[in-house]
Amino acid sequence: MLKRLITFSFLVFLCHAFSKYNGQELWLSSSNSTDNKTCSYFSSSTNNTNGNCSACSMHSSCFWCQDTKLCLNSSEVFAHNNCSSGWCSGNTCSDTCTDFCTTSFPCGKTKLSLILLILFYGLILGASAKLISDGSEMMLELFPSYGTVIGALLLPILGAIPDAAIILVSGALGPKEEAQSQLSVGVGTLAGSTIMVLTVPWSIGLWLGRTDSDEFGEGRDRVCTYTHLSNSVVSVDTDTATNARIMLASSISYFIVQGVAFYYVSNPDSDAAISMEKYFALTGMIVCFLGLLAYCIYQVFVPKLAEKRKLKIEKEMEQRNLRLRAIHIVKKMGWDKSVNEKTSTDTTQATALNAGLLWKRKAFGQVNEEVPLHSGNTLRNDEDSDEEEPPQGSFAKNLTISISLMVFGTLLVAFFSDPMVDVIDNFGTAINVPAFYVSFIITPYCSNASELVSSLIFASKKRKANSSMTYSQIYGAATMNNTLGLGIFFALVFFRGLAWTFSAETLTIFLITLMVGIIGQSVTNIKLFWSIPVILLYPLSLVIVWTLENFAHWQ
């Protein structure tokens, strides 16, 4: 854990090291130096995408005209004396150049530089989400008697922090006009996170967790002898269906403002629409936060999902400890690679090798749990000897690490969410694609990648309990977006006085949630063929938004 903290601290240091180029372009050019190019190279035209104000002003011998978008040297300036806004050079262009980079973060204007920055910030946000997840799970290990409260309150809220932070900074900072423009990044994050979670891991989990069905149509744990769209199933418990119903109920909150917005769908940013929607947004914010509180209370007093989370973490911890135990035993008893366990006359080394391999197979679930791994003489009563156990850290040390991971991860998310929003907005402008579509595709994988992989690995064990945990977690993540994420969005609309221009996106989120939720609350033995239509809902959602915006003229 400490190594991970050091690694991510180094990433932060790199980010600030790059920020010394504040006010300059992040250039990725050919081997020819830009100093050797003439000033006219930086003039903006349809045939020259490299030309812009900030690039021109970087060279003291070049002068920029904002009216004509020309970059000329001193002798050429006298020949073109028709610049009404006046010529500027160097630092005098800071107020003239509209595309001048003035943030304290790395910035870029070329498409390639923006892509690299998206990858850079995405890596940090994904790593931050992993830090928060690891810290909260370690907290659950340290306080098992409070597992229900931690699993019901701490884990879901901390897991939703990355998405919530991006939604918050997209509309909370900067002038109102800039906030209105960048709010589409927050909406893309909310929609992309919800729809991605309900389609991609939902479908992949069916393929990884599929088992043969018995005569009653239920899945047979850890039995998968064939793959058939109708006969291969994933079985979940009835509590999973209950979580799907809760998700469906929480999605109704979208219509608190959207119901009014339908009336102003042709002119959503009018003063009449904004004044009318403002107080509905306040109502929606209160309803969402009360829904979040009710959901957490429900998880505490009906702690089945929290217990599933706790069971999942305990299983992962058990497998990790078993692997460490195998390594510890082999190292302690000695292991010569030239020794073969079947032919060796050295019983000590053969015993160590055999014991280590058995513990390794146990860790990966390849040994029947009812069969003992060794006899009393094989490991010299290993289980009764404290010396054979891998060393464990102290409680105070582990608690410090747990808190440090959560705090550091949260600070990273809060610090880098704003530049991530700026980069996505700039990239959308550079490729002439609305920022909503860019954030819809990119940000969910940055903020949910670690949890996504962990859940799918858990589902691959092909057990009903594991699959129930995976799908309950999927529905729980969507519920958190429908309460915490949407509540923050409503708060931005109310406190900043922003226009609700997202009718197409709102309706799409609700439709996808409704379709997946109906499947989840209706069946407990999910057939494999459902993975195909559900995964297709992911690209279909973008088609729905594009169609409503361009043909129905919804804004």
C-alpha positions as CSV (number, residue, x, y, z in Angstrom):
1,M,0.0,0.0,0.0
2,L,2.8,2.4,0.8
3,K,4.5,1.7,-2.5
4,R,1.2,2.6,-4.2
5,L,1.0,5.9,-2.3
6,I,4.6,6.7,-3.4
7,T,3.8,5.8,-7.0
8,F,0.8,8.1,-7.2
9,S,2.7,10.9,-5.4
10,F,5.2,10.6,-8.1
11,L,2.4,11.0,-10.7
12,V,1.3,14.2,-9.0
13,F,4.8,15.5,-9.0
14,L,5.1,14.8,-12.7
15,C,1.9,16.7,-13.3
16,H,3.2,19.8,-11.5
17,A,6.6,19.4,-13.3
18,F,4.7,19.7,-16.6
19,S,2.8,22.7,-15.3
20,K,6.0,24.8,-15.6
21,Y,4.9,25.1,-19.2
22,N,2.0,27.2,-18.0
23,G,0.7,29.4,-20.8
24,Q,2.4,27.4,-23.5
25,E,1.3,24.8,-25.9
26,L,2.0,21.1,-25.3
27,W,3.5,20.5,-28.7
28,L,4.1,17.1,-30.3
29,S,5.8,18.0,-33.5
30,S,8.2,16.5,-36.0
31,S,11.9,16.4,-35.5
32,N,12.2,19.9,-36.9
33,S,12.3,22.6,-34.2
34,T,9.5,25.2,-34.2
35,D,12.2,27.8,-33.7
36,N,13.4,27.2,-37.2
37,K,9.9,27.7,-38.7
38,T,8.9,31.1,-40.1
39,C,6.2,33.1,-38.2
40,S,3.7,32.5,-41.0
41,Y,3.8,28.8,-40.1
42,F,1.7,29.8,-37.0
43,S,-1.0,31.7,-39.0
44,S,-4.4,30.1,-38.6
45,S,-6.1,28.9,-41.8
46,T,-8.2,26.0,-43.0
47,N,-5.1,24.4,-44.4
48,N,-3.0,24.9,-41.2
49,T,-4.3,23.5,-38.0
50,N,-1.1,24.3,-36.1
51,G,-1.6,28.0,-36.3
52,N,-3.0,29.7,-33.2
53,C,-2.5,32.7,-31.1
54,S,-0.6,31.1,-28.2
55,A,1.8,29.3,-30.6
56,C,2.6,32.6,-32.3
57,S,3.1,34.6,-29.1
58,M,5.6,32.1,-27.8
59,H,8.2,33.5,-30.3
60,S,9.3,37.0,-29.5
61,S,10.1,37.8,-33.1
62,C,6.5,37.0,-34.2
63,F,3.4,39.2,-34.0
64,W,-0.2,38.1,-33.9
65,C,-3.3,39.8,-35.3
66,Q,-6.5,38.5,-33.7
67,D,-8.7,39.9,-36.5
68,T,-7.0,38.2,-39.5
69,K,-5.5,35.3,-37.5
70,L,-2.1,36.1,-39.1
71,C,1.3,35.5,-37.5
72,L,4.0,37.6,-39.1
73,N,7.5,38.8,-38.4
74,S,8.4,42.5,-37.8
75,S,9.1,43.3,-41.5
76,E,5.8,41.7,-42.6
77,V,3.8,43.6,-40.0
78,F,4.6,46.9,-41.8
79,A,3.4,45.4,-45.1
80,H,0.1,44.3,-43.5
81,N,-1.0,47.4,-41.7
82,N,-4.7,46.5,-41.6
83,C,-5.1,44.9,-38.2
84,S,-7.8,46.9,-36.4
85,S,-7.4,45.0,-33.1
86,G,-3.7,45.8,-33.1
87,W,-0.6,43.5,-33.2
88,C,0.6,41.7,-30.1
89,S,3.7,39.7,-29.2
90,G,4.8,37.6,-26.3
91,N,3.2,38.4,-23.0
92,T,1.2,41.3,-24.5
93,C,-1.0,38.6,-26.2
94,S,-2.2,37.1,-22.9
95,D,-5.4,39.3,-23.0
96,T,-5.8,39.1,-26.8
97,C,-5.5,35.3,-27.4
98,T,-8.8,33.6,-26.7
99,D,-7.1,30.2,-26.7
100,F,-4.2,31.1,-24.5
101,C,-3.5,28.5,-21.8
102,T,-3.7,30.1,-18.4
103,T,-4.3,27.2,-16.1
104,S,-1.8,25.8,-13.6
105,F,-2.2,22.3,-15.2
106,P,-0.7,20.8,-18.3
107,C,-2.7,22.1,-21.3
108,G,-2.8,21.4,-25.0
109,K,-4.5,22.5,-28.2
110,T,-3.5,19.9,-30.7
111,K,-5.7,16.8,-30.9
112,L,-2.8,14.5,-30.0
113,S,-1.7,16.5,-27.0
114,L,-5.3,16.5,-25.7
115,I,-5.5,12.7,-26.1
116,L,-2.3,12.3,-24.1
117,L,-3.7,14.6,-21.4
118,I,-6.9,12.6,-21.3
119,L,-4.9,9.4,-20.8
120,F,-2.8,11.1,-18.2
121,Y,-5.7,12.5,-16.1
122,G,-7.7,9.3,-16.7
123,L,-4.8,7.3,-15.3
124,I,-4.7,9.4,-12.2
125,L,-8.4,9.4,-11.6
126,G,-8.5,5.6,-12.1
127,A,-5.7,5.1,-9.7
128,S,-7.4,7.4,-7.2
129,A,-10.6,5.4,-7.4
130,K,-8.4,2.3,-6.7
131,L,-6.8,3.9,-3.7
132,I,-10.2,4.8,-2.2
133,S,-11.5,1.3,-2.8
134,D,-8.5,-0.4,-1.2
135,G,-8.6,1.9,1.8
136,S,-12.3,1.3,2.4
137,E,-11.9,-2.4,2.0
138,M,-9.0,-2.4,4.4
139,M,-11.2,-0.5,6.9
140,L,-13.7,-3.3,6.6
141,E,-11.1,-5.9,7.4
142,L,-9.9,-3.9,10.5
143,F,-13.4,-3.5,11.9
144,P,-15.3,-6.7,11.0
145,S,-17.9,-6.2,13.8
146,Y,-18.9,-3.0,12.1
147,G,-18.9,-4.6,8.7
148,T,-22.6,-3.9,8.1
149,V,-22.3,-0.2,8.7
150,I,-19.1,0.1,6.7
151,G,-20.5,-2.0,3.8
152,A,-23.7,-0.1,3.7
153,L,-22.5,3.5,4.2
154,L,-18.7,3.9,3.6
155,L,-18.1,1.6,0.6
156,P,-21.0,2.8,-1.7
157,I,-20.4,6.5,-0.9
158,L,-16.7,6.4,-1.4
159,G,-17.1,4.4,-4.5
160,A,-19.3,7.1,-6.0
161,I,-16.8,9.9,-5.2
162,P,-14.9,10.0,-8.5
163,D,-18.1,10.4,-10.6
164,A,-19.6,12.8,-8.1
165,A,-16.5,15.0,-8.2
166,I,-16.5,15.3,-12.0
167,I,-20.2,16.1,-12.0
168,L,-19.6,18.8,-9.3
169,V,-16.6,20.6,-10.8
170,S,-18.2,20.6,-14.3
171,G,-20.8,23.2,-13.2
172,A,-19.5,24.6,-9.9
173,L,-16.4,26.5,-11.2
174,G,-15.9,29.4,-13.5
175,P,-18.4,32.0,-14.9
176,K,-22.0,31.0,-15.5
177,E,-21.6,30.7,-19.3
178,E,-18.6,28.4,-18.9
179,A,-20.4,26.3,-16.3
180,Q,-23.4,25.9,-18.6
181,S,-21.0,24.7,-21.4
182,Q,-19.0,22.4,-19.2
183,L,-22.0,20.9,-17.5
184,S,-22.4,18.6,-20.5
185,V,-19.3,16.9,-19.3
186,G,-21.0,16.2,-16.0
187,V,-24.1,14.9,-17.7
188,G,-22.0,12.7,-19.9
189,T,-20.3,11.3,-16.8
190,L,-23.6,10.6,-15.1
191,A,-25.2,9.0,-18.1
192,G,-22.0,7.2,-19.2
193,S,-21.4,5.8,-15.7
194,T,-25.0,4.6,-15.2
195,I,-25.4,3.1,-18.7
196,M,-22.0,1.5,-18.8
197,V,-22.4,-0.2,-15.5
198,L,-25.9,-1.5,-16.4
199,T,-24.7,-2.9,-19.8
200,V,-21.0,-3.8,-20.1
201,P,-20.3,-5.6,-16.8
202,W,-23.9,-6.8,-16.7
203,S,-23.4,-8.7,-20.0
204,I,-19.8,-9.7,-19.4
205,G,-20.8,-11.1,-16.0
206,L,-23.3,-13.4,-17.7
207,W,-20.6,-14.9,-19.9
208,L,-18.1,-15.3,-17.1
209,G,-20.6,-16.5,-14.5
210,R,-22.6,-18.8,-16.7
211,T,-23.3,-22.4,-15.5
212,D,-25.3,-25.4,-16.7
213,S,-29.0,-25.3,-15.7
214,D,-30.7,-28.2,-13.9
215,E,-34.2,-29.6,-14.6
216,F,-35.7,-26.6,-12.7
217,G,-33.8,-24.0,-14.8
218,E,-31.5,-23.0,-12.0
219,G,-27.8,-22.8,-12.3
220,R,-25.5,-25.5,-11.0
221,D,-22.7,-24.0,-9.0
222,R,-19.2,-24.4,-10.6
223,V,-20.6,-26.6,-13.4
224,C,-20.1,-25.4,-16.9
225,T,-19.8,-28.2,-19.5
226,Y,-21.3,-26.3,-22.4
227,T,-22.3,-22.8,-23.6
228,H,-25.8,-22.4,-24.8
229,L,-27.8,-19.1,-25.1
230,S,-30.9,-20.7,-23.6
231,N,-29.6,-23.4,-21.3
232,S,-26.6,-21.6,-19.8
233,V,-27.8,-19.4,-16.9
234,V,-26.6,-17.2,-14.1
235,S,-28.6,-17.6,-10.9
236,V,-29.0,-14.9,-8.3
237,D,-30.9,-14.7,-5.0
238,T,-34.1,-12.8,-4.5
239,D,-32.4,-9.9,-2.7
240,T,-30.7,-9.1,-6.0
241,A,-34.1,-8.6,-7.6
242,T,-35.0,-6.3,-4.7
243,N,-31.9,-4.2,-5.4
244,A,-33.1,-3.9,-9.0
245,R,-36.5,-2.7,-7.8
246,I,-34.8,-0.1,-5.6
247,M,-32.8,1.1,-8.6
248,L,-35.9,1.4,-10.7
249,A,-37.6,3.5,-7.9
250,S,-34.7,5.8,-7.7
251,S,-34.7,6.5,-11.4
252,I,-38.0,8.3,-11.2
253,S,-36.2,11.3,-9.7
254,Y,-35.1,12.3,-13.2
255,F,-38.6,13.4,-14.0
256,I,-38.9,15.9,-11.2
257,V,-37.3,18.5,-13.5
258,Q,-37.7,16.7,-16.8
259,G,-41.4,16.8,-16.5
260,V,-41.3,20.6,-16.6
261,A,-38.5,20.6,-19.1
262,F,-40.6,18.8,-21.7
263,Y,-42.8,21.9,-21.9
264,Y,-39.7,24.1,-22.7
265,V,-37.9,21.4,-24.8
266,S,-37.8,23.7,-27.9
267,N,-36.3,26.6,-25.9
268,P,-34.8,25.2,-22.8
269,D,-32.4,28.1,-22.0
270,S,-35.0,30.8,-22.0
271,D,-35.5,32.9,-18.9
272,A,-39.0,31.5,-18.3
273,A,-37.6,27.9,-18.5
274,I,-34.7,28.6,-16.1
275,S,-36.9,30.4,-13.5
276,M,-39.5,27.6,-13.6
277,E,-37.0,24.7,-13.5
278,K,-35.0,26.2,-10.7
279,Y,-37.3,25.4,-7.8
280,F,-38.1,22.0,-9.3
281,A,-34.3,21.4,-9.2
282,L,-34.4,22.3,-5.5
283,T,-37.1,19.8,-4.9
284,G,-35.2,17.2,-6.9
285,M,-32.1,17.8,-4.9
286,I,-33.9,17.3,-1.6
287,V,-35.6,14.1,-2.9
288,C,-32.4,12.6,-4.2
289,F,-30.4,13.3,-1.0
290,L,-33.3,12.0,1.1
291,G,-33.3,8.9,-1.2
292,L,-29.6,8.5,-0.6
293,L,-30.1,8.7,3.2
294,A,-33.0,6.2,3.0
295,Y,-31.0,3.8,0.8
296,C,-28.1,3.8,3.3
297,I,-30.4,3.3,6.3
298,Y,-32.1,0.4,4.4
299,Q,-28.7,-1.2,3.8
300,V,-27.9,-0.9,7.6
301,F,-31.1,-2.4,8.9
302,V,-31.6,-4.8,6.0
303,P,-27.9,-5.5,5.6
304,K,-27.9,-8.3,3.0
305,L,-26.1,-6.3,0.3
306,A,-23.6,-5.0,2.9
307,E,-23.0,-8.6,4.1
308,K,-22.4,-9.6,0.5
309,R,-19.8,-6.9,0.1
310,K,-18.2,-8.1,3.3
311,L,-18.2,-11.7,2.1
312,K,-16.6,-10.7,-1.2
313,I,-13.8,-8.8,0.6
314,E,-13.2,-11.7,3.0
315,K,-13.0,-14.1,0.1
316,E,-10.5,-11.9,-1.7
317,M,-8.5,-11.5,1.5
318,E,-8.5,-15.2,2.2
319,Q,-7.2,-16.0,-1.3
320,R,-4.5,-13.3,-0.9
321,N,-3.4,-14.7,2.4
322,L,-3.3,-18.3,1.1
323,R,-1.0,-17.3,-1.7
324,L,1.2,-15.5,0.7
325,R,1.2,-18.5,3.0
326,A,2.3,-20.8,0.1
327,I,5.2,-18.5,-0.7
328,H,6.1,-18.2,3.0
329,I,6.2,-22.0,3.5
330,V,8.3,-22.7,0.4
331,K,10.8,-19.9,1.4
332,K,11.0,-21.1,5.0
333,M,11.5,-24.8,4.3
334,G,13.7,-24.3,1.3
335,W,13.2,-25.0,-2.4
336,D,15.9,-26.1,-4.8
337,K,14.5,-25.7,-8.4
338,S,16.5,-28.8,-9.5
339,V,14.5,-31.0,-7.0
340,N,11.5,-32.8,-8.3
341,E,8.8,-33.6,-5.8
342,K,8.3,-37.2,-7.2
343,T,12.0,-38.2,-7.5
344,S,13.7,-36.3,-4.8
345,T,15.4,-38.0,-1.9
346,D,15.5,-34.8,0.0
347,T,12.2,-35.1,1.9
348,T,12.4,-31.7,3.4
349,Q,12.6,-29.9,0.0
350,A,10.0,-32.2,-1.5
351,T,7.6,-31.6,1.4
352,A,8.1,-27.8,1.1
353,L,7.4,-27.9,-2.7
354,N,4.4,-30.1,-2.2
355,A,2.9,-27.9,0.6
356,G,3.5,-24.7,-1.4
357,L,1.8,-26.1,-4.5
358,L,-1.1,-27.4,-2.4
359,W,-1.7,-24.0,-0.8
360,K,-1.4,-22.3,-4.2
361,R,-4.0,-24.6,-5.6
362,K,-6.2,-23.9,-2.6
363,A,-5.8,-20.2,-3.1
364,F,-7.1,-20.4,-6.6
365,G,-10.0,-22.7,-5.7
366,Q,-8.5,-25.8,-7.3
367,V,-8.6,-28.0,-4.2
368,N,-11.8,-29.4,-2.7
369,E,-12.4,-27.6,0.5
370,E,-13.4,-30.7,2.4
371,V,-10.0,-32.4,1.6
372,P,-7.2,-31.5,4.1
373,L,-4.2,-30.0,2.4
374,H,-1.6,-31.8,4.5
375,S,-1.2,-34.3,7.3
376,G,0.1,-33.5,10.7
377,N,3.6,-34.6,9.8
378,T,3.9,-33.0,6.5
379,L,4.3,-29.4,7.7
380,R,5.3,-30.1,11.2
381,N,2.0,-29.0,12.7
382,D,2.2,-25.8,10.7
383,E,-1.2,-24.5,11.7
384,D,-0.3,-24.7,15.3
385,S,2.9,-22.8,14.9
386,D,3.0,-19.0,14.9
387,E,6.3,-19.1,13.2
388,E,4.8,-20.4,10.0
389,E,2.4,-17.5,9.6
390,P,3.3,-14.7,7.2
391,P,4.0,-11.6,9.2
392,Q,1.1,-9.3,9.9
393,G,1.1,-5.5,10.4
394,S,0.0,-3.9,13.6
395,F,-3.6,-2.6,13.9
396,A,-2.5,1.0,14.3
397,K,-0.2,0.8,11.2
398,N,-3.0,-0.8,9.0
399,L,-5.5,1.8,10.2
400,T,-3.1,4.6,9.3
401,I,-2.6,3.1,5.9
402,S,-6.3,2.7,5.4
403,I,-7.1,6.3,6.3
404,S,-4.2,7.5,4.2
405,L,-5.3,5.7,1.1
406,M,-8.9,7.0,1.4
407,V,-7.8,10.6,2.1
408,F,-5.1,10.7,-0.5
409,G,-7.3,9.1,-3.1
410,T,-10.1,11.6,-2.4
411,L,-7.7,14.5,-2.6
412,L,-6.4,13.3,-6.0
413,V,-9.9,13.0,-7.3
414,A,-10.8,16.5,-6.1
415,F,-7.6,18.0,-7.5
416,F,-7.7,16.4,-10.9
417,S,-11.4,16.4,-11.7
418,D,-11.4,20.0,-12.8
419,P,-8.5,19.7,-15.4
420,M,-10.1,16.5,-16.7
421,V,-13.3,18.3,-17.3
422,D,-11.4,21.1,-19.1
423,V,-9.5,18.7,-21.3
424,I,-12.6,16.7,-22.3
425,D,-14.4,20.0,-23.1
426,N,-11.4,21.2,-25.2
427,F,-11.1,17.8,-27.0
428,G,-14.7,17.8,-27.9
429,T,-14.3,21.3,-29.4
430,A,-11.1,20.2,-31.3
431,I,-12.8,17.3,-33.0
432,N,-16.1,19.1,-33.4
433,V,-18.0,16.5,-31.2
434,P,-20.1,17.6,-28.2
435,A,-18.3,17.1,-24.9
436,F,-21.2,14.9,-23.7
437,Y,-20.2,12.1,-26.1
438,V,-16.6,12.3,-25.1
439,S,-17.2,12.2,-21.4
440,F,-19.9,9.5,-21.9
441,I,-17.3,7.1,-23.3
442,I,-14.1,8.1,-21.4
443,T,-14.9,9.0,-17.8
444,P,-16.9,5.9,-16.7
445,Y,-13.9,3.7,-17.3
446,C,-11.5,6.0,-15.5
447,S,-13.7,6.1,-12.3
448,N,-15.1,2.5,-12.3
449,A,-12.3,0.4,-13.9
450,S,-11.0,-1.2,-10.7
451,E,-14.4,-2.0,-9.3
452,L,-15.5,-3.3,-12.7
453,V,-12.6,-5.7,-12.9
454,S,-13.0,-6.9,-9.3
455,S,-16.7,-7.7,-9.7
456,L,-16.1,-9.6,-13.0
457,I,-13.3,-11.7,-11.4
458,F,-15.7,-12.4,-8.5
459,A,-18.5,-13.5,-11.0
460,S,-16.1,-15.8,-12.8
461,K,-16.1,-18.2,-9.8
462,K,-19.5,-19.4,-11.2
463,R,-21.3,-19.5,-7.9
464,K,-24.8,-18.2,-7.1
465,A,-23.5,-16.2,-4.1
466,N,-20.8,-14.6,-6.2
467,S,-23.1,-13.7,-9.1
468,S,-25.6,-12.3,-6.6
469,M,-22.9,-10.0,-5.2
470,T,-21.8,-8.9,-8.7
471,Y,-25.3,-7.9,-9.9
472,S,-26.3,-6.4,-6.5
473,Q,-23.2,-4.2,-6.8
474,I,-24.2,-3.2,-10.3
475,Y,-27.7,-2.2,-9.3
476,G,-26.3,-0.5,-6.2
477,A,-23.9,1.6,-8.3
478,A,-26.7,2.8,-10.5
479,T,-28.8,3.6,-7.4
480,M,-25.9,5.8,-6.1
481,N,-25.8,7.6,-9.4
482,N,-29.6,8.2,-9.3
483,T,-29.4,9.7,-5.8
484,L,-25.9,11.2,-5.1
485,G,-24.9,12.0,-8.7
486,L,-28.3,13.3,-9.7
487,G,-28.7,15.2,-6.5
488,I,-25.4,17.1,-7.1
489,F,-26.6,17.8,-10.7
490,F,-29.9,19.2,-9.4
491,A,-27.9,21.3,-6.9
492,L,-25.8,22.9,-9.7
493,V,-28.9,23.8,-11.6
494,F,-30.5,25.4,-8.6
495,F,-27.6,27.3,-7.1
496,R,-25.9,28.4,-10.3
497,G,-29.2,29.1,-12.1
498,L,-28.3,26.9,-15.1
499,A,-30.6,25.8,-17.8
500,W,-31.8,22.2,-18.1
501,T,-30.8,21.4,-21.6
502,F,-30.4,17.7,-21.3
503,S,-33.8,16.2,-22.1
504,A,-32.5,13.7,-24.6
505,E,-29.8,12.5,-22.2
506,T,-32.2,12.3,-19.3
507,L,-34.8,10.2,-21.2
508,T,-32.0,7.9,-22.4
509,I,-30.7,7.2,-18.9
510,F,-34.2,6.4,-17.7
511,L,-35.0,4.1,-20.7
512,I,-31.8,2.0,-20.3
513,T,-32.3,1.8,-16.5
514,L,-35.9,0.8,-17.0
515,M,-35.1,-2.0,-19.5
516,V,-32.3,-3.5,-17.5
517,G,-34.1,-3.1,-14.2
518,I,-37.2,-4.9,-15.5
519,I,-35.0,-7.9,-16.4
520,G,-33.2,-7.8,-13.1
521,Q,-36.4,-7.6,-10.9
522,S,-38.3,-10.2,-13.0
523,V,-35.9,-13.2,-13.1
524,T,-33.5,-14.8,-10.7
525,N,-32.2,-17.3,-13.3
526,I,-30.8,-15.1,-16.1
527,K,-30.3,-16.9,-19.4
528,L,-27.2,-16.2,-21.4
529,F,-29.0,-14.8,-24.4
530,W,-30.0,-11.7,-22.4
531,S,-26.3,-10.6,-22.6
532,I,-26.7,-9.8,-26.4
533,P,-29.6,-7.3,-26.2
534,V,-28.3,-5.7,-23.0
535,I,-24.7,-5.0,-24.4
536,L,-26.3,-3.5,-27.5
537,L,-28.1,-1.0,-25.3
538,Y,-24.7,0.7,-24.7
539,P,-24.1,2.0,-28.3
540,L,-27.9,2.2,-28.8
541,S,-28.1,4.8,-26.0
542,L,-25.7,7.1,-27.9
543,V,-27.9,6.7,-31.0
544,I,-31.0,7.6,-29.1
545,V,-29.4,10.8,-27.8
546,W,-28.1,11.8,-31.2
547,T,-31.5,11.1,-32.9
548,L,-33.4,13.1,-30.3
549,E,-31.0,16.0,-30.6
550,N,-30.7,16.1,-34.4
551,F,-34.2,15.0,-35.6
552,A,-36.5,15.8,-32.7
553,H,-34.4,18.9,-31.9
554,W,-34.4,18.2,-28.2
555,Q,-31.7,20.1,-26.4
